[in-house]
């Protein structure tokens, strides 16, 4: 009886061992070849980086890559774009890993969320991670009420990510609540990231030895079996990443308005109008992608219109004052919370510079008109010119190379391009007749 029991136990043990071996072999194997797509994600986080990762994931899927590896080096950036990147990483069909490197790189602010979202994260020696406390667009601390809402939301987000990836939930929460940062060695010790790696090759070698979950199966591989392809973002990404910098978009918008102001105040100059139109359209395109407040954009455009009206309406500077206020408030509220935005010093300098330039032009226009009137408008009688445009109840004409307001002697209107002759002058308005 004892012999039978011992024999049965031995058979049971063999069965259990066989099942364990079968399970292990079924869930862990060595790959003959592993294809890796390397993507460099560096600089401020903006919608451009979201487009970059979307394109990279699309290429990785089309080319049947087994792994997408992000080389990360960022000071942070847009909270909205960071969320988009986290969603792309967490919901990717292929594993997305992050290596913070090379030495001297950092995964600060938004970079900490991206690193936490990776299936496997590593850091090079001499790098750092953390300081994930959200700040205002100008880099200052948020107001108390807003801070509680935003910080609470960010804490819950990063804790959920860290828990999903098996990392130190408490530390990631502290990086948001207290703004703490750690270097690579401490990050590994605290289970903030998985390990340290000197280079991309070192990362892949350690990753292969540890194993990577691909399609529900843990795969191990050797360094020699890895094929690394570098993702080329192309010229489009370079332009987009530059254009979608909030400060660049802001400068383009104001530069466009300034160019059009010069064109409208000096019709026929051509170059300011062409350059201004290009800058304005480009700036508006960037604004359509960036998280922009419509109210801020409308206030900026209103400021430009008020400056332009100063040419035609005697307001004794009131329109110009309203324009400056409109530009300043519009600049403050142009971008929504969670966007890097525009520093206060930049806003003050830009609005002041814009206002000074426009003020100089207005002064010169007014002075020129007064001087012409003082010399004697009688000198204009008999001169010939042409009609440029019709504005309300008056026409714009070019006489002696100058732009004047004009009215027809018989109160009719002439088509643009019509040759005319000055017969009278009332104040700064010319009375004209059509050339026969």
Secondary structure, DSSP 8 states (H G I E B T S, - for coil): -HHHHHHHHHHHHHHHHHHHHHHHHHHEEE-S-EEEEEEEEESSB-HHHHHHHHHHHHHHHHTT-SEEEEEEEB--B-HHHHHHHHHHHHT-SSEEEEEE-STT-EEETHHHHHHHHSSSEEE-TT-EEE------TTSS---HHHHHHHHHHHHHHHHHHHHHHT--HHHHHHHHHT--EEEHHHHHHTTSSSEE-SSHHHHHHHHHHH-EEETTEEEE--GGGEEEEE---HHHHHHHHHHTSHHHHHHHHHHHHHHHHHHHHSTT--HHHHHHHHHHHHHHHHHHHS-B-HHHHHHHHHHHHHHHHHHHS--TTHHHHHHHHHHHHHHHTSB-TTS----HHHHHHHHHHHHHHHHHHHHHHHHHHHHHHHH-GGGGTT-EEEEEEEETTEEEEEETTEEEEEEETTS----TT-EEEEEEEETTEEEEEE--
